[in-house]
């Protein structure tokens, strides 16, 4: 009888070692590629929200919804999105979700600017709760933030439905809300995502373009309306 050929134990161990080494090299690259893809999808969602905001303004005498007591900005945009996909319920709108947001119960993964300032040198600003005319924004639209990624943390509310009491906390109007803030206060703590995407977040500007900005580069001046 002919001798049966096969791998020796040493050869099998070598093969296993090579496979393990390849996996150790490939897995971080695959993980990085996945995060990059999620960032691109999120930025596309932000851009689509910008298109809906633009259509809303055109249909409402140039007014833009803000946050706070005025209500839910994301509901305002429903008529300007695909009706078949949302059926009048914001929870069905996929573009309101970021694939990198870990808690999948969250129905709105973005926060809108409700920030206004009394002057160019006002260091604090305050909340505006009523719709704002597009023309009242005095800074260049391409450098004025309107919307960005919502922070995820124990102090940040998870909004599962319209009746949730913290649904009005999906806006930004205080220095403590910025991504550089270390505060975790439910009212004055960080609301802008610090490291949602590569140590930064996606931002929608008033000329309706979307871009990534690193947390270290984000400051209050991006939010000024004067």
N, C-alpha and C positions, 0 to 999 in steps of 0.2 A: 504493500500500500504506500501511496505517496504521502509524504509528510504534509500536514495541513499548515498553511501559512496564515499568520495573523500578527497583530501588534503585541509586542512585549509590554510588560508592565511599565518599564522605563519609558518606552515610546508613548504609551498612553498618558503618562504623567507629563511628558514634554508637550504633547498636543493640548492637554488641559491647561497647562501653564500659558501656552501661546494664545489660546482662546481667551483666557482670563485677562491677559495683557491687552489684547485687542479690545475687549469690552471696556476695560478701564480707560482706554483712549477714546473710544467711540461714544460711550454713554454721556460724558460731559458735553461733547459736541452736539449730540442729539438733543440733550436738555436745553442747551443754549439756542439751538435752532427752533425748538418748540416755543421758548420764551420770546424769541424774535418774531415768530409767526403770530403769537398772541398780541404782541405790541402793535403789529401791523393791522390786525383785525380790529383792535381797540381804536386805533387812530382812524380807521375807515368808519367805524361807528360814530366817532366824534364828528367827523366830517359830514356824515349824513344828518346828524342832529343840527349841524350848522345850516344845511340846506333847508331843513324844516323851519328853523328859526327865521331864516331869510324870507321864506314864503309867508310865514306868520306875520312878519313885520309889513310885508307888502300888502297883506289883506287887512291889516289893522292900523292903518294910518301911521305907519312907521314905529309903532310901539313894540317893545320887547318885554316879555315877562321876566320878572326877577323872582326872588324867593320870598321867605318870610310869610307874613300874614296874608299876602296876596293870594297865596295858594300854591298849587303844584305846577311848576313850569312845564314838566314833562307831559301833563295832560293837555296843556295848551297846544302842543305840537301834533297831537293825534290826527286831526283832520288833514294834516299836510304830509302824513306818512301813508304807506299803502294800507288802505282800509281792510283789505282781505287778510292782511297779516296781523292786524291789531284788534279788529272788531270792536273798537271803542274802549278797549281795556289796555291800559299802559303795561300791564304785566305780561302781555303777549308780544311786546315790542322787543325784538332781539337786540336792536342797536342800543338799548338802554342798559345792556349788560356788557361787562368786560370779561373776557375769558380768563384773565389773570386774577380775578377776584375770587378768593378761595371759598368763601361761604356762598354756596349757590342759592341760598334762600333770598339773597339780596336781589330786589327787582329793579333798583336804580343804582348804577355803579358810578354816577357822576354827580358833581355839585356845580351849581350855577352862581355867578357873581351877583350879589345883592349889595355890593359895596359902592358907596358914594363918598365924596370928600368935599369939604367946605372950601378948600383952596388947593393950589398946587403944592403948598408946603405942609398941609395938614398931615401929621404923622400917624393919626389914628383912624380917621374916617368913621362912618357909622352905617347902619343898615337902612336900605330903602325897600319899602314893602309894596310899592305900587309899580305898575309897568312904566318903563322909561322910553321916551322918544329917542330913536336912533341918533337924531341930529344933536341931542344934548351931550353926547360923548365928544369931548373936545380933543382928546389925544388921537393920534393916528390909529385907525381901526386895525391895521396890521400888527400893532404892538399892544393892543388892549385885550386882556383875557375876558372871555365871556363864560367859559365852562371848562371843567377839567375832571380828572379822576378823583373819585371819592375815596377817602382814607378807610382802611379796615383795621379796627381795633376794638378792644372791650368797651371803650367809652363811646364808640360810634354805633348808632342804631341800625338794626337790620330791618328794612322796610319790606314786609311781605304783602301788604295790601293797603288800600287807600285809607282804611280806618285806623292805621297805626298812629299813636299819639305823636311820635317823633318825625312824622313825614315832612314837617316844615323845617327840619334841620339839614336839608340837602342844599345848603347855600353857603356862601363865603362872604363875610363882611367885617372881619376883625383880624388884626395882625397875628393873633394866636391861632388862627385857622390855617396859616401858611405852612408849607411842608417843613420849614426849618424850625418850627415851634416844637418844644418838648412837652407842652401842656396836654394833658389827657382829660381836661374838664369837658363835660358833655356840652356846655354852651360855648366856652371860649377856647377849647382845646383844638388840636390839629384836625382839620377837615379835608385838606388837600393831601392826596397820597404822596408819601415821602419816597417810596422805593417800589412803586407798582411796576415800573418798567426801567430796568438798568439804572437804579438809583435816581429815578426821576418819574415823570408822568407825561401824559399827552394833554395838550392844551388846545382849546378852540378859541380863535381870536375873532374880533368883530368884522374882519373882512372875510370871515368864514373859512379861513384856512386852518389846518390842524398841524401841529408839530410837537415833537418831543423836546422837553427842556429838563435838564438835570436839576435836582434839588438845590445844589450849591449855586446855581445861576438864577434861581427864582427869587424875586423880591417883591415888595409892595408896589413898586412903580408899575408893574405889569397890570395892576388892577385899578389904577387911577382913572377916573373919568374926566379929570381936568388937567 
